[in-house]
Amino acid sequence: MIETLNIGFRNIAKRYGSNLVLDGASIDISSHNCIVITGKNGAGKTTLLRIIAGLEKPDSGDILIDDADAEPWRKQRKRLLKSVMYLHQQPYMLSGSLRRNIEYAARLNPGIADRAASVTRAIHWAGLEGLETQSATSLSGGQKQRVALTRARLRDPQILLLDEPTANLDNESRARTLQMLREFCASGTAIVIVTHDPEVFDELATHKLQLLDHRIHTETGSSPDVIELESARHSRQR
């Protein structure tokens, strides 16, 4: 099981020159929860994911982890880089075989004792048997998405961020991706998904939010800036 995590991002602001992207955006992320975020193109969704992942420095903003006091984002950046994985809409594939791509992730996790067995189990988990020797760059979009999720599985992130994970996938690939994400949630990973198709994630989402006017709101846009998340147990009692 993944170590439980409750993390809050407070009053995140980001500007690119004269372009204001985020202005006081706040969000709470908890283990076992799946947050789905929508917003218009250019609203700042990808910027928000990059800040959560520790890849983009905000102009200002604080982070609260579990019961600790709030600290500036920069002081928690190393923790974010260690705990969070960010999967792009177009997953990057290393040159070489599918198995090599997955082995790469296993090598990055010092907690894995038997890498070969772990990789084999991961390939089976993703339903990628029979494709181990195929060039990863020649895989279909759905297969590449499953490779990316399998690499994430081997890394054991506390938070998994996904940017349009089901875009351009056929129905079968979409269903497989959703099942894999359900298993991530069940294991304790917190998931944050940015999408233009929130209805795809109706059965998975514990919270649906909207990035509007540089801040985070409930789906209707009427909430306070800080979204207080319920416990995983309570949020799944629907």
N, C-alpha and C positions, 0 to 999 in steps of 0.2 A: 504494500500500500504506500501511496505517496504521503509524505509528511504534510499535515494540514497547514493551511496558510490562509490568513485574512490580511489583505493589504488594501490600503486606501490611498488614492491619489487625490490631492486637494489643491484646488485653485491653480490648475495647470494653465500656463499662458505660453503662447508661441506666436511669433511674428516673423515673417520673411520680408524684410524691407518694410514697405508700407502696407503689406498684405497681412492683416490680422487673421490668424487661423484658429487659435484657441484663446479664450479669455475667461479664466476662472472655471475651467472644466474640472469636475470632480467625479470620481467613480470608485466604488468598492468592489473588490474581487475576492471571492471565497472558494475554497476547495469544494468540489462536487457541484459547483454551479456552472451553468452555461449562459453567458450573456450575449445577446444578439444586438448589434448596433447598426442602425441604418442612418442615412443622411444623403443629401444631394452630392453630386460630383463636386469636388473642391471644398467640401465642408470641413475637411480636416481629419477624416477617419483614419487614413493611413498614417498621418503624422501622429495621431493619438496612439496607434499601435506601436509605432517606433519609439515613442517616449516610454510606454509601458515596458517595452523590451530592453530599454537601456541603450538604444541605438541612436536616439535623437535627443539632444539636450534642450529642455524647455527653457524659456526665458526666466520663468519662476515657477514655483510649485513645491509642495511638500509631500512626503510619503509617511504613512503610518503602517507599521507591520505588527500584527497581532496586538498586544497591549502596550507596546513601546510608545514613547513620545514621538511626535512628528519630527522628521528631519528633512533637510533640503534634499531634493532629488539627487544632486551630485554625490551626497554621502551614501546613498543607497544604490548607486549605479552598479557597483560590482555584484551586489546581491541580485539585482535584476538580471544582469548578464548571465549569472549562474542558474537562476531559477526559472527563467522565461525562455520559451522558444517561439519564434515568429516564422510562420510559413507563408510565403508569398503566393499570389494567385497562380503564378507559373513556377512550379518547384524547380530548383536548380539540380541538374543531374551531373555527377562527375563522369568523366570519360571512363569507359570500361563497362563491365557487366552490372546487371541489377544487383547481384550478390555483393560485388565490390562496394557499391553504393551503401548497402546496408551494413556491411562489415565496418565501414568507415565510422558510422555512428557508434557501433559497439566498442571500437577502440577508444572512443572519447569518454566512455563511462568506466571509471576505475572500479566500480562496484560489481562489474560483471566478471565472474570467475572463469566460466567456460564460454568463451566468445563464440566458438563454432556452433555449439549447441544452442546458444541464445539466438544467433542469427537464423538458424534453421527453424526454430520455434516462431520467430518473428515473421519469417516468410510464410509459414503456414497460417499464422494469425491473420495476415493480410490477404490470403488466398492468392498468393503469387507463385505457387509451386509450378514448376515446369518452365519458368521464365528466368531462372537463376543466371544462365549464361548469356541471355540476350543483352544487347547493348542498351544501356539505360536511356540513352538519348533517342533511341528508336521506339520507345514505349508510347502507348497512347496517353492522352491527357489524364484519363482516369487511373491508369496504371502508375503514372508518375506521381499522382496525388497519393496513392496508396504507399508508394515507396517513401515519400516524404513523411507520411504519418507513421510508417514503420520505423524510420530513423528516429522520429520523435519519441516513439514508444521505448526504444532502447536507451534514450537519453534520460527518461524519467523526469520531465519538467514538472514543476509545480503549477505553472501557468502555460497554456498553449494558446497562441494568437494565430488566427487564420483570416486571410484577406480573400474574400470571395472563393471559398473552398469548393463550391459546387458549380461554379460558372462553367458553362460549355461542356458539362458532363452529360452523358446519356443517363437514362433512368436507372439502369443496372449499376453503373459506376456511382451515381448519386446515392443509391440505397446502401451500397457497400461503405461509402465514405461516412454516411450517417451512423451506421452500425459501429464503425471503428470509433467515432467520436463518442457514442454512448458508452463504450467500454472505457475510454479515457476518463469520462466523468465518473463512472462507477468505481474506478481505481483511486479517485481522489483528485485528479487533475482539474484545475479550474480552466474553463475555456472561454475565450472572447472571440466572437465571430463578427466581422464586418461584411455586410452583404446588401445587395439591392433586392434580394428575394427572401425576406424574412419568413414567409409562410413555409418555405422548405424546411425550416428548423422548428416548426410549431411544437412537435413532440419532444424535442430536445431542450428547447430554451426554458430556463427558469426565470429569466428576465429579458424583456425587450426594451431597448433604449433607443433614443434618437439624438443625433448630434445636430443641433439647430442653433443658429445664431451664436456659434463659437462655444456653446456649452452643452452639457449632457442632460437630457430630460427623459421622462418616461415616453412611451410610444406616442402619447397624445400631445406631448410637449408642455404639459401643465404641471410637472413636478418641481420640487425644489431642486437646486443644483446638485446636492449630494444625495445619491440614491442609497438608502439604507437597505442592504441586502438581508433577507431572512436567513435563518440557518438552513443548511442543506436538507435536513430532515423535513422542516416545515415547508420549504419551498417546493418540495416534490409531492406534497400531499394535495393532489388536485383531483 
